Amino acid sequence: QQQVKQSPQSLIVQKGGISIINCAYENTAFDYFPWYQQFPGKGPALLIAIRPDVSEKKEGRFTISFNKSAKQFSLHIMDSQPGDSATYFCAASNQAGTALIFGKGTTLSVSS
Amino acid sequence: GAVVSQHPSWVICKSGTSVKIECRSLDFQATTMFWYRQFPKQSLMLMATSNEGSKATYEQGVEKDKFLINHASLTLSTLTVTSAHPEDSSFYICSAPKPRGGPNEQYFGPGTRLTVT
């Protein structure tokens, strides 16, 4: 049973465009929703995270939108750059100290 | 800031041999660490939860006798792949909860690429 569903699998965006990646979850007990960026051969790095008590969080060019009733959250990358080309994973967990459950990932390519 | 390291970053071993991967929290204590496996172009799949001073908890389908986990200190967890086979070739990543961090912020290691020939 896949608890976090991520789409699209791959995404191509022109430089300067907006990249949007979506995730949906099933477990209403989840209370922490991070997004990770991973480059080939490297470990994942935390990009931005949100808790369900807010609907949006913005850090620089990265924004998470959260819809608790729909059990969905998304990552928006504004002014996408070639350096943003990487694989992005959404994740979720339901309490501190537990493992994260990851989506299947989205490979983003930003053309210059 | 806090960092999680892994050693080695890359290892090649022959089929049937064992290989040990270390995961260290460099400037904080971690009573719990997590081990993930990532096959090419796939997501991170949790293998086991490593608990300092007690037995590890394995996810369904992960052979505990094949993937030995030891968490002997508050800064070190090791994963030993015993009798490795080519299908064990993968990217192994550990993580540790950030101390006094957010609800469940985690630090991830840089990963270890295992190739079994």
Chai-1 contact restraints between the chains, C-beta under 6 A:
chainA,res_idxA,chainB,res_idxB,connection_type,confidence,min_distance_angstrom,max_distance_angstrom,comment,restraint_id
A,Y32,B,P103,contact,1.0,0.0,6.0,A-B,restraint_1
A,Y32,B,N104,contact,1.0,0.0,6.0,A-B,restraint_2
A,G43,B,I93,contact,1.0,0.0,6.0,A-B,restraint_3
A,G43,B,F108,contact,1.0,0.0,6.0,A-B,restraint_4
A,G43,B,G109,contact,1.0,0.0,6.0,A-B,restraint_5
A,G43,B,P110,contact,1.0,0.0,6.0,A-B,restraint_6
A,G43,B,G111,contact,1.0,0.0,6.0,A-B,restraint_7
A,P44,B,F108,contact,1.0,0.0,6.0,A-B,restraint_8
A,S93,B,N104,contact,1.0,0.0,6.0,A-B,restraint_9
A,A96,B,P103,contact,1.0,0.0,6.0,A-B,restraint_10
A,A96,B,N104,contact,1.0,0.0,6.0,A-B,restraint_11
A,G97,B,T32,contact,1.0,0.0,6.0,A-B,restraint_12
A,G97,B,P97,contact,1.0,0.0,6.0,A-B,restraint_13
A,A99,B,F34,contact,1.0,0.0,6.0,A-B,restraint_14
A,A99,B,L46,contact,1.0,0.0,6.0,A-B,restraint_15
A,F102,B,S43,contact,1.0,0.0,6.0,A-B,restraint_16
A,F102,B,L44,contact,1.0,0.0,6.0,A-B,restraint_17
A,K104,B,S43,contact,1.0,0.0,6.0,A-B,restraint_18
A,G105,B,S43,contact,1.0,0.0,6.0,A-B,restraint_19
